[in-house]
């Protein structure tokens, strides 16, 4: 009898470890990326490109907050100050996440703007998801960073609660 209880307990522990390891097929939710200010320098229709400078790489994956799955073909717009400290067309871009939700931007390290720390503005739109406006604040002296962009699914009926640019 004791041997049977021990085996049952061991089996239960094994099942619990599989559940906690995510082997159930149920994906855990991801925390949505926090919103930040769009700022006064956003302009639509940035050129499609993923290089706007050299020396700093920002990459990551666009994901759903519902299940952390990657979102392919998300439209990502970025803009930042150039080396002279002003916003210009050379430091604006539109890029798209690949089929695995990944994106990669190569740029120059953004200088501070006025009293604001170095930052890169990011706007993300994807079919079936709320829009996102956020900013990335690179650490001084870093040459790269990873930033996953986690979007919230649209409410039932397809009405977007957040339309970052009125699109």
Phi and psi in degrees as GROMACS dihedral restraints (atoms count N, CA, C in turn):
[ dihedral_restraints ]
;  ai    aj    ak    al  type     phi  dphi    fc
    3     4     5     6     1   -62.7    20    10
    4     5     6     7     1   -36.8    20    10
    6     7     8     9     1   -65.0    20    10
    7     8     9    10     1   -39.6    20    10
    9    10    11    12     1   -65.5    20    10
   10    11    12    13     1   -40.9    20    10
   12    13    14    15     1   -65.7    20    10
   13    14    15    16     1   -40.8    20    10
   15    16    17    18     1   -62.1    20    10
   16    17    18    19     1   -44.1    20    10
   18    19    20    21     1   -65.3    20    10
   19    20    21    22     1   -40.5    20    10
   21    22    23    24     1   -64.0    20    10
   22    23    24    25     1   -41.7    20    10
   24    25    26    27     1   -64.7    20    10
   25    26    27    28     1   -41.7    20    10
   27    28    29    30     1   -63.4    20    10
   28    29    30    31     1   -40.9    20    10
   30    31    32    33     1   -64.5    20    10
   31    32    33    34     1   -41.1    20    10
   33    34    35    36     1   -61.8    20    10
   34    35    36    37     1   -43.7    20    10
   36    37    38    39     1   -61.1    20    10
   37    38    39    40     1   -39.7    20    10
   39    40    41    42     1   -65.3    20    10
   40    41    42    43     1   -44.1    20    10
   42    43    44    45     1   -62.0    20    10
   43    44    45    46     1   -44.3    20    10
   45    46    47    48     1   -62.4    20    10
   46    47    48    49     1   -37.7    20    10
   48    49    50    51     1   -67.5    20    10
   49    50    51    52     1   -36.4    20    10
   51    52    53    54     1   -66.5    20    10
   52    53    54    55     1   -40.8    20    10
   54    55    56    57     1   -62.9    20    10
   55    56    57    58     1   -45.6    20    10
   57    58    59    60     1   -70.0    20    10
   58    59    60    61     1   -22.9    20    10
   60    61    62    63     1   -85.5    20    10
   61    62    63    64     1     0.2    20    10
   63    64    65    66     1    83.1    20    10
   64    65    66    67     1    17.4    20    10
   66    67    68    69     1   -80.2    20    10
   67    68    69    70     1     4.1    20    10
   69    70    71    72     1   -81.7    20    10
   70    71    72    73     1   -11.6    20    10
   72    73    74    75     1    88.3    20    10
   73    74    75    76     1    -7.0    20    10
   75    76    77    78     1   -90.9    20    10
   76    77    78    79     1   120.7    20    10
   78    79    80    81     1   -84.1    20    10
   79    80    81    82     1   143.8    20    10
   81    82    83    84     1   -80.9    20    10
   82    83    84    85     1   151.6    20    10
   84    85    86    87     1   -72.5    20    10
   85    86    87    88     1   157.8    20    10
   87    88    89    90     1  -109.9    20    10
   88    89    90    91     1   149.6    20    10
   90    91    92    93     1   -74.1    20    10
   91    92    93    94     1   126.4    20    10
   93    94    95    96     1   -60.5    20    10
   94    95    96    97     1   146.5    20    10
   96    97    98    99     1   -64.9    20    10
   97    98    99   100     1   132.7    20    10
   99   100   101   102     1   -65.6    20    10
  100   101   102   103     1   145.8    20    10
  102   103   104   105     1   -75.5    20    10
  103   104   105   106     1   152.9    20    10
  105   106   107   108     1  -140.5    20    10
  106   107   108   109     1   178.2    20    10
  108   109   110   111     1   -74.0    20    10
  109   110   111   112     1   143.9    20    10
  111   112   113   114     1   -75.9    20    10
  112   113   114   115     1   -29.3    20    10
  114   115   116   117     1    77.9    20    10
  115   116   117   118     1   170.3    20    10
  117   118   119   120     1   -85.5    20    10
  118   119   120   121     1    -3.1    20    10
  120   121   122   123     1  -106.8    20    10
  121   122   123   124     1    10.9    20    10
  123   124   125   126     1   -69.2    20    10
  124   125   126   127     1   134.4    20    10
  126   127   128   129     1  -135.7    20    10
  127   128   129   130     1   131.4    20    10
  129   130   131   132     1   -70.2    20    10
  130   131   132   133     1   169.4    20    10
  132   133   134   135     1    67.8    20    10
  133   134   135   136     1    40.8    20    10
  135   136   137   138     1   -65.4    20    10
  136   137   138   139     1   147.6    20    10
  138   139   140   141     1   -60.9    20    10
  139   140   141   142     1   146.9    20    10
  141   142   143   144     1   -78.5    20    10
  142   143   144   145     1   115.4    20    10
  144   145   146   147     1  -171.6    20    10
  145   146   147   148     1   158.8    20    10
  147   148   149   150     1  -120.5    20    10
  148   149   150   151     1    12.6    20    10
  150   151   152   153     1  -130.4    20    10
  151   152   153   154     1   122.1    20    10
  153   154   155   156     1  -131.9    20    10
  154   155   156   157     1    18.0    20    10
  156   157   158   159     1   167.1    20    10
  157   158   159   160     1  -173.6    20    10
  159   160   161   162     1  -133.7    20    10
  160   161   162   163     1   148.3    20    10
  162   163   164   165     1   110.4    20    10
  163   164   165   166     1   -13.7    20    10
  165   166   167   168     1  -143.1    20    10
  166   167   168   169     1   131.2    20    10
  168   169   170   171     1  -120.0    20    10
  169   170   171   172     1   126.3    20    10
  171   172   173   174     1  -113.5    20    10
  172   173   174   175     1   124.5    20    10
  174   175   176   177     1  -142.4    20    10
  175   176   177   178     1   165.6    20    10
  177   178   179   180     1   171.0    20    10
  178   179   180   181     1  -162.2    20    10
  180   181   182   183     1  -129.9    20    10
  181   182   183   184     1   137.0    20    10
  183   184   185   186     1   -86.5    20    10
  184   185   186   187     1   126.8    20    10
  186   187   188   189     1  -131.4    20    10
  187   188   189   190     1   160.8    20    10
  189   190   191   192     1   -88.5    20    10
  190   191   192   193     1   135.8    20    10
  192   193   194   195     1   -70.6    20    10
  193   194   195   196     1   -20.9    20    10
  195   196   197   198     1   -68.2    20    10
  196   197   198   199     1   -39.7    20    10
  198   199   200   201     1  -145.3    20    10
  199   200   201   202     1     7.1    20    10
  201   202   203   204     1    67.3    20    10
  202   203   204   205     1     8.8    20    10
  204   205   206   207     1   -70.8    20    10
  205   206   207   208     1   148.0    20    10
  207   208   209   210     1   -65.3    20    10
  208   209   210   211     1   149.8    20    10
  210   211   212   213     1  -112.5    20    10
  211   212   213   214     1   109.1    20    10
  213   214   215   216     1   -76.1    20    10
  214   215   216   217     1   155.0    20    10
  216   217   218   219     1    58.8    20    10
  217   218   219   220     1    30.3    20    10
  219   220   221   222     1   -73.3    20    10
  220   221   222   223     1   139.3    20    10
  222   223   224   225     1   -90.2    20    10
  223   224   225   226     1   123.5    20    10
  225   226   227   228     1  -120.6    20    10
  226   227   228   229     1   121.9    20    10
  228   229   230   231     1  -109.3    20    10
  229   230   231   232     1   137.6    20    10
  231   232   233   234     1  -130.1    20    10
  232   233   234   235     1   149.6    20    10
  234   235   236   237     1  -153.7    20    10
  235   236   237   238     1   147.3    20    10
  237   238   239   240     1  -158.0    20    10
  238   239   240   241     1   171.5    20    10
  240   241   242   243     1   -76.6    20    10
  241   242   243   244     1   149.4    20    10
  243   244   245   246     1   -85.6    20    10
  244   245   246   247     1  -177.9    20    10
  246   247   248   249     1   -56.3    20    10
  247   248   249   250     1   -27.5    20    10
  249   250   251   252     1   -81.6    20    10
  250   251   252   253     1    -2.7    20    10
  252   253   254   255     1    89.4    20    10
  253   254   255   256     1     7.1    20    10
  255   256   257   258     1  -114.9    20    10
  256   257   258   259     1   151.5    20    10
  258   259   260   261     1   -75.8    20    10
  259   260   261   262     1   134.5    20    10
  261   262   263   264     1  -148.2    20    10
  262   263   264   265     1   168.9    20    10
  264   265   266   267     1   -66.1    20    10
  265   266   267   268     1   -26.2    20    10
  267   268   269   270     1   -67.1    20    10
  268   269   270   271     1   -18.4    20    10
  270   271   272   273     1  -117.0    20    10
  271   272   273   274     1    39.1    20    10
  273   274   275   276     1  -127.3    20    10
  274   275   276   277     1   143.9    20    10
  276   277   278   279     1  -157.2    20    10
  277   278   279   280     1   153.5    20    10
  279   280   281   282     1  -117.8    20    10
  280   281   282   283     1   130.4    20    10
  282   283   284   285     1  -135.6    20    10
  283   284   285   286     1   167.3    20    10
  285   286   287   288     1  -127.8    20    10
  286   287   288   289     1   142.4    20    10
  288   289   290   291     1   -70.3    20    10
  289   290   291   292     1   148.8    20    10
  291   292   293   294     1   -80.3    20    10
  292   293   294   295     1  -172.2    20    10
  294   295   296   297     1   -64.7    20    10
  295   296   297   298     1   -18.8    20    10
  297   298   299   300     1  -100.2    20    10
  298   299   300   301     1    12.6    20    10
  300   301   302   303     1    80.1    20    10
  301   302   303   304     1     1.6    20    10
  303   304   305   306     1   -82.8    20    10
  304   305   306   307     1   150.5    20    10
  306   307   308   309     1  -139.8    20    10
  307   308   309   310     1   161.1    20    10
  309   310   311   312     1  -150.6    20    10
  310   311   312   313     1   126.6    20    10
  312   313   314   315     1  -120.7    20    10
  313   314   315   316     1   128.3    20    10
  315   316   317   318     1  -107.1    20    10
  316   317   318   319     1   129.4    20    10
  318   319   320   321     1  -149.0    20    10
  319   320   321   322     1   179.5    20    10
  321   322   323   324     1   -90.8    20    10
  322   323   324   325     1   157.4    20    10
  324   325   326   327     1   -66.7    20    10
  325   326   327   328     1   123.5    20    10
  327   328   329   330     1   -72.7    20    10
  328   329   330   331     1   131.7    20    10
  330   331   332   333     1   -74.2    20    10
  331   332   333   334     1   161.3    20    10
  333   334   335   336     1   -60.2    20    10
  334   335   336   337     1   154.5    20    10
  336   337   338   339     1  -120.7    20    10
  337   338   339   340     1   111.3    20    10
  339   340   341   342     1    59.7    20    10
  340   341   342   343     1  -126.3    20    10
  342   343   344   345     1   -90.7    20    10
  343   344   345   346     1    -1.0    20    10
  345   346   347   348     1   -83.6    20    10
  346   347   348   349     1   146.0    20    10
  348   349   350   351     1   -72.5    20    10
  349   350   351   352     1   167.8    20    10
  351   352   353   354     1   -53.9    20    10
  352   353   354   355     1   136.0    20    10
  354   355   356   357     1  -159.7    20    10
  355   356   357   358     1   157.9    20    10
  357   358   359   360     1  -124.4    20    10
  358   359   360   361     1   125.4    20    10
  360   361   362   363     1   -79.7    20    10
  361   362   363   364     1   142.0    20    10
  363   364   365   366     1  -138.2    20    10
  364   365   366   367     1   131.2    20    10
  366   367   368   369     1  -125.0    20    10
  367   368   369   370     1   131.1    20    10
  369   370   371   372     1  -127.6    20    10
  370   371   372   373     1   132.6    20    10
  372   373   374   375     1  -128.9    20    10
  373   374   375   376     1   137.6    20    10
  375   376   377   378     1  -149.0    20    10
  376   377   378   379     1   142.3    20    10
  378   379   380   381     1   -58.6    20    10
  379   380   381   382     1   129.1    20    10
  381   382   383   384     1    87.7    20    10
  382   383   384   385     1     5.1    20    10
  384   385   386   387     1  -132.3    20    10
  385   386   387   388     1   153.1    20    10
  387   388   389   390     1   -65.1    20    10
  388   389   390   391     1   148.2    20    10
  390   391   392   393     1   -70.3    20    10
  391   392   393   394     1   161.3    20    10
  393   394   395   396     1  -135.9    20    10
  394   395   396   397     1   135.0    20    10
  396   397   398   399     1  -121.9    20    10
  397   398   399   400     1   126.7    20    10
  399   400   401   402     1  -148.7    20    10
  400   401   402   403     1  -179.5    20    10
  402   403   404   405     1  -138.4    20    10
  403   404   405   406     1   148.7    20    10
  405   406   407   408     1  -109.7    20    10
  406   407   408   409     1   131.9    20    10
  408   409   410   411     1  -112.2    20    10
  409   410   411   412     1    96.8    20    10
  411   412   413   414     1   -66.1    20    10
  412   413   414   415     1   146.6    20    10
  414   415   416   417     1   -76.3    20    10
  415   416   417   418     1   136.5    20    10
  417   418   419   420     1   -56.0    20    10
  418   419   420   421     1   132.8    20    10
  420   421   422   423     1    86.0    20    10
  421   422   423   424     1    -7.6    20    10
  423   424   425   426     1   -80.5    20    10
  424   425   426   427     1   154.5    20    10
  426   427   428   429     1  -112.7    20    10
  427   428   429   430     1    -8.8    20    10
  429   430   431   432     1  -159.5    20    10
  430   431   432   433     1   160.6    20    10
  432   433   434   435     1  -155.0    20    10
  433   434   435   436     1   155.4    20    10
  435   436   437   438     1  -112.7    20    10
  436   437   438   439     1   129.5    20    10
  438   439   440   441     1  -137.7    20    10
  439   440   441   442     1   107.9    20    10
  441   442   443   444     1   -79.0    20    10
  442   443   444   445     1   136.5    20    10
  444   445   446   447     1  -106.3    20    10
  445   446   447   448     1   107.8    20    10
  447   448   449   450     1  -104.6    20    10
  448   449   450   451     1   117.2    20    10
  450   451   452   453     1  -102.4    20    10
  451   452   453   454     1   150.9    20    10
  453   454   455   456     1   -93.0    20    10
  454   455   456   457     1   132.3    20    10
  456   457   458   459     1   -60.4    20    10
  457   458   459   460     1   149.1    20    10
  459   460   461   462     1   -60.9    20    10
  460   461   462   463     1   154.3    20    10
  462   463   464   465     1   -66.7    20    10
  463   464   465   466     1   155.6    20    10
  465   466   467   468     1   -53.0    20    10
  466   467   468   469     1   140.6    20    10
  468   469   470   471     1    97.8    20    10
  469   470   471   472     1    -8.0    20    10
  471   472   473   474     1    78.1    20    10
  472   473   474   475     1     8.3    20    10
  474   475   476   477     1   -82.4    20    10
  475   476   477   478     1   124.2    20    10
  477   478   479   480     1   -81.1    20    10
  478   479   480   481     1   127.1    20    10
  480   481   482   483     1   -75.2    20    10
  481   482   483   484     1   -33.2    20    10
  483   484   485   486     1  -119.1    20    10
  484   485   486   487     1   118.5    20    10
  486   487   488   489     1  -118.6    20    10
  487   488   489   490     1    95.4    20    10
  489   490   491   492     1   -57.2    20    10
  490   491   492   493     1   -33.4    20    10
  492   493   494   495     1  -125.1    20    10
  493   494   495   496     1    13.1    20    10
  495   496   497   498     1    80.1    20    10
  496   497   498   499     1     9.0    20    10
